[in-house]
Amino acid sequence: MKRSRLHTATCALLHHLCRPMPDRLSPVERSAHMRRIRKVDTKPELAVRRIAHRLGYRFRLHRADLPGTPDLVFPRLRKVILVHGCFWHQHPGCSLARAPKSRLEYWLPKLARNQERDIQALAALQHLGWDVLVLWECEAAAGEAIRPRIASFLAGGNDQSAPEAESKGNSLATGSR
């Protein structure tokens, strides 16, 4: 069977485009870079903590005895706030949640596991009677713009004022007590 030149050129182009991109950092530099990515005390988390503190609320940080180790825990109110990084938790519709371009066999399952773990932690928290607010890195970057959502959530409201709650997926989830 003879193949046309167009077919051969198309296959060559696809092969070129589908090749993994080489990392511009050496393995040692990449490892050092990845080590600097923090799990706690991230900028978005600190911004949310400052807002909650200015609103007069006191909270506990990273309670390991709760599912998902919530970032901010308000024990008296039975409420928790989770601050998710858009990339690590794959925020739907967010430009910060773009898929990696190299090592897809590693990154795609890892990011999928993160999302599955988020769903399980959210369900477990709700089952235990906790109200949960999920804030995303891109929302926290807006600074004081998220203050009304945090205030409404902590004051007992269901925070249905957030239009992105439906469109961006899981911005707010509340459980029954």
N, C-alpha and C positions, 0 to 999 in steps of 0.2 A: 504494500500500500504506500503510495507516494504522498508525501505531505507538502502542502503549499508553503511558499516562502513566508506568507503572512502568518500561518500557523506556527512555523518555526520561530519567527521573530516574536510572536506573542508569548510563546512558551519561555523563550529566553528572557523577555522582559519580566514576566511573572516570577521566574526563578530569581532574577536579580532583586525584585522588590520584596520577595518573601524571605530573603536571607536575613538572619539576625544581624542587627547592627553591632559592630564591635564597641565595647565599652571604652569611653575616652579616659577612664581612670584605670590605674593598675589594680590588681586584686587587693593589695595592701591599702592603697588609697581609698578604694571602694569600701573596704571593711572599716576603715577609720571614719569615713563619712557616715555609714550606716550606724555605727556606734554612737554618734552624736545625736541621733534622732531620739528624742525623749519620750518616755511613756507617761510621765507625770510632770506637772508644772509647765505645760506647754503654754505658749502665748494665748491661744484661744481660751484655755482653761483658766488662766490667770485673769483674763478680761471678765469672764463670767463670775469668777469668785469676787472680784472687786465690785461688780454690780450688785451681787447678792449681799455683800457686806454693807455697801452703802445704803441698801434698802432696809438695813437693820436686822437682817437674818444672820444667825450663827449656824454653823454647819460643821460636819466632820468630813474629812477627806479620805477617799480611797478605802472604804471599809471592805476589807478582804473577806469578811464573813457574809457579805451579800453577793448574790450572783452578778457577775460582770464587773465587780469592784467599781461601783459608781464613783464618778469624780467628786460630786458634792452630795452629801447625805444630810437631810434635815430630819433627824430621828423623831422629834416631837410632832412634826407635821406628817410623818410617814411619806415623805416625798424625796425623790432623788433626781438629780440632773446629770445626764451623761453628755459629755462634750466629745463628739466624734470628729476625727480628722477626715476630711473629704476623700483623700486618696486611700487611706488605710481601710476605711469602712465603705468606700465606693458610693458616695452620695449621688443618688440618681439625678441626672440633669445638670450636674455641676461640672464646670470646666476643670476644677482641681482634681476631679476623680477620673482623669483620663487613664486609659489602659497603658501599661508599660509597653515599650517597643522592643525590648530584648528579654530573653529568658522567659518567654511566655509560659513554658512548661512548669516553671517554678512559681511565677507571680500569679497567674490566673487561679490555680487551686488555693494558693495562700489567701488571696483576697476573698475568694468564695468562702473559705473557712471562717474568715473574720466576719463576714455577713451572716453566716449560719450561727456563729457564736453570739452575735448581737441579737438575733431573733430569739434564741434560747434564753439568753439572760433577761431580755425584756419580758418574755412570757413567765419566767420564774419569779421575777420581781413583782409582776402583777398578781401572780398566784399567791405570793406572800402578803399581798395587801398594800403594796407600795404604789404610789402614783409616780409616773416617770415622765420626764421631759427630756427629749433628745434635741440637743443643739449641735449644729454643724459648724465646722471651722470657718466656712465662708460667712455664716450668719454672725459668728462671734467677731469676725473681722470688722463688722459694721459698728462695733463699739456700743455706744449708748442706744442705738436703734433697737437692740433686743431687750432693753430695760423693761418696756411695758409687758412683753411676753413673760419674762421672768417674774415680774411683780404679780401679774395675773395668775400665773401658775402657783406661786407660793401663797397667794392670798386665798386660794381655794377655788379659783375659776378653772374652767377646762381649756382656756386659751384657744377658743375657736376663732379668734380674730386673725390668726396667722394664715394667709392664703396659701402659703407653701406647704401647709400641713398635708394637704391632699396631693398636690402636684409634685412635690419633691420626695414624697414617700417617708412616712414615719418620723416627721418632725416632732410630733407629740403623740404620746400614748399615755392614757390614764387608766389605772386599774381601779376596781371597786374595793372597798374596804370591808 
